[in-house]
């Protein structure tokens, strides 16, 4: 399936401008080729490609609406790594495995404060298309940990940290939930003051196993854990 991103409204389908350029200039697709367009909201249009100069469009044969989304829904709130390539790797793999939402959180030990979230959103769209997702995940703007917690549901939110002297729930003992949020800390982990703050906000702690995982590895691990529940 050759899947592209665009808008689908009132049976009208428009391919995104960047996607049109990619079709014509990079892929050099031909008139009449089969093509599929999703709006990332669960709708999918199928038909034939038509090209007019530098513009590309679709002669729609069928539109499928409200295609099923992944369940259970997973929200990962993760601190950015100093090397941005690592967080981009996490995002790509998490999107491929069906993560529903990703938030960037700024913590006490976060070294990288400036994050190009628009770039992450574009990478999320690319990973969604590559893995044939018709529901694109939400990529939120960066927030301080305290601000993130203001809109979180503490009963469905858990923090993964490496403080072995503090109580943690084994991941396999978590109850089944329709939606769940995990907080993943930066290199150097959450501070003990942050862990105490989270506990005061009734956020329970979980263990991801005996090994100490890098930030991006912990994020991918949680995504894979949730993906295993989908299949």
Buried (B, 14 or more C-beta within 10 A) or exposed (E): EEBBBBBBEEEEBBBBEEBBBBBBEEBEBEEEEEBBBBBBBBBBBBBBBBBEEEEBBBEBEEBBEEEEEBEBBBBBBBBBBEEBEBBBBBBBBBBBBBBBBBBBBBBBBBEBEEBEBEEBBBBBBEBBBEBEBBBBBEBBEBBEBEEBBEEBEEEBBBBBBBBEEEEBEEBEEBEEBEBBBBBBBBBBBBBEEBBEBBBEBEBBBBBBEEEEBEBBBBBBBBBEBBBEBEE
